[in-house]
Amino acid sequence: MMTEMLHVADVVAREKNIDREEVLDAMEQALVKLGKAKYGPELDIRAKIDRKSGSMQLFRATTVVEAVDPELASQQVSLKEALKVEKDAKVGDVWMEELPSVEFGRIGAQSAKQVIVQKVRDAERSRQFAEYKDRVNEVINGSVKRVEYGNVTVDLGRAEGFLRRDELLPREHYKVGDRIRAFIYDVRQEQRGPQIFLSRTHPMFMAKLFAQEVPEIYDGIIEIKAVARDPGSRAKIAVLSHDSSIDPIGACVGMRGSRVQAVVQELQGEKIDIIPWAGDPATFVVNALAPAEVSKVVLDDEGNRMDVVVPDEQLSLAIGRRGQNVRLASMLTGWDIDIMTEAEESERRTREFNERTALFREALDVDEVLAQLLVTEGFTQVEELAASSVEDVAAIEGLDDGIAAELVSRADAWLKDQAAKADAKRKELGVDDAVAALPGLKPAQIVVLGEKGLKTLDDVADLAGDELIEMLGAGSMSLEQANAVIMAARAHWFSDNAGSKPGAVA
C-alpha cells in the first residue's frame, strides 16, 4: 500500500506534467480530510507521507498553554501534560500527538479522491498559466478540438487555446482535427483556469509569420516598424534594414515572391504591400499610400493631421476601394490623412487666400494689394502680425519702417477692440470672471462657451478634452491644450487643501 502510494504519485506527476511534491501534498490534504471526518472537524489534523517509504502518519496539533481554556480544549494542551512526554516543552509550542491511521472505506476513498483530483487540477492549471504567460506574442500550432457557434477551441498539447469567431479571417472555417496556426495575444488566470486567447487577425500575427519566413527579420537585420491589416483582404507592412547592403523589400518578397507568398497563403490570400519605413512623417505617408503617386503633403503637427494632394487620375487609387488604402496608410503611420486632388487643393488655397485677405482688409483698414502682400508673406492671422516686430514687417519688400509700425499698431488695436467686444458679450451672457481668467482660452472662445451654456468653472471642469475641442471647433486647440484648460478649471475643487486660486493650474 505504501509503495503503491508513491507509485501513483509518480504516475500522476508524469502524466499531468506537474511536480511530484504537489501530488504528494494533495494526498496529504486528502488524508487530513479523512482524519477530520473520523476524529472531528474542530481538530487541527495534519498528515505526513514519507517521501521515501510511503508510510502515512496522522497527527493532532495543539498549542501548549499554562491552563487549558474549556472552550478551546480541542486545540490546547496544558504545559503539565506536555512535560510528561517532552521535558523541554514550553508555552507556545505546537504539540503534535500521533493518531491511529484511518481506514479507507468506500466513502472515505471517494472523498480523498475528490480532494486529490481537485488539487492536481489546480496544480496543472498553475503550471499551464506559468508556461503560457511568457509565450504571449508568439505564434503557436495546434489542432482544432471543438467548434461551437464559430468559436474554435484549439488543442495546444498541454493546454487549450480559445479562438473567437471575430479573431478568425473572413470566410475561414475549420473542422475538428484541422491543423491551425494562430497568435497568442493574451493569457489570463480566470476562475475556470488559465485562458489562452488566440488570434489570426492580429497585426502582429502577420509580423511573426514574416519573421518565420525571412531569416533577416529573425536575425534583427531587418526590422518590422509597423503593421496595418484589413484581415483577409489587404495589409501594409513597413520595414527598415539596419544593413545598407540589404534591400528590406527584396528580402521580404524573396526569390520570385516565395517568402511573401508563404505568408499570403497562410492568411488566405490577403494582399500585402511591403513599404520602406522612413523617419520623416511626410516621406513615410507618401510611401504608405503606394501604389498611388503623391504630389504634395501638408503637415499639421498639432492636430496630427496631414493633407495629401494627388493628381486627379490618382484619387481613386490613393483612396482605395471603400477607402481601404488611405485607411490602412493612416493606421500604419499614425496620422490622420485627408486626400484631395490638385484641383481641390488649388480651390482651397484660393478660398483661404481670399478669406485671409478680407480679414486683413477689415482689421487693418488697408487696400486689397497690401492685404494680399501680407497673406503672401505667410501671415494667416492678425495675432501673428501684432506679435511681429516692426523690423520683421519692414523687411517685406515694398514696406518701410513707418508703414510696418502702423500695421503692427493697427493689428494690436484691432485685437484689443475685439477682446473688449468679446468681454462685453461674455458679461452679457453671464459667464463668470473666473472662466475668463482661465489660461489657454481666447476671448472669442469664452463667448462660444457662454453661448453653449458653459458659464462657470464647474461647467468647464465637467468636460472632457475632446468635448471642449468639439464645442470650440476642430483645430481650435490640441487635445493637450484642452486638457490643460480643464485641469485649470478643476483647480478650485482642491483650493481648500492646496491653497489654489480659481483659474490657476494645480
ABEGO torsion letter per residue (X at the ends): XAAAAAAAAAAAAAAAGBBAAAAAAAAAAAAAAAAAAAAEAABBBBBBBBAAAGBBBBBBBBBBBABBBAAAAAABBBAAAAAAABAABBBGBBBBBBBBBBBBBAAAAAAAAAAAAAAAAAAAAAAAAAAAAAABGBBBBBBBABBBGGBBBBBAGABBBBBBAAABBBGBBBBBGBBBBBBBABBBBBAAEBBBBBBAABAAAAAAAAAAABAAAAAGABBBABBBBBBGABBBBBBBBABAABBAAAAAAEBGGAAAAAAAAAAGGBBBBBBBBBABAAAAAAAAAOABBBABBBBBAAAGBBBBBBBAAAAAAAAEBGGAAAAAAAAAAGBBBBBBBAAAAAAAAAAAAAAAAAAAAAAAGBBAAAAAAAAAAGBABAAAAAABBAAAAAABBGBBAAAAAAAAAAAAAAAAAAAAAAAAAAAAAGBBAAAAABBGBBAAAAAAAAAAGBABAAAAAABBAAAAAAAAEBGABBAAAAAAAAAAAAAAAAAAAAGBBBGBBX
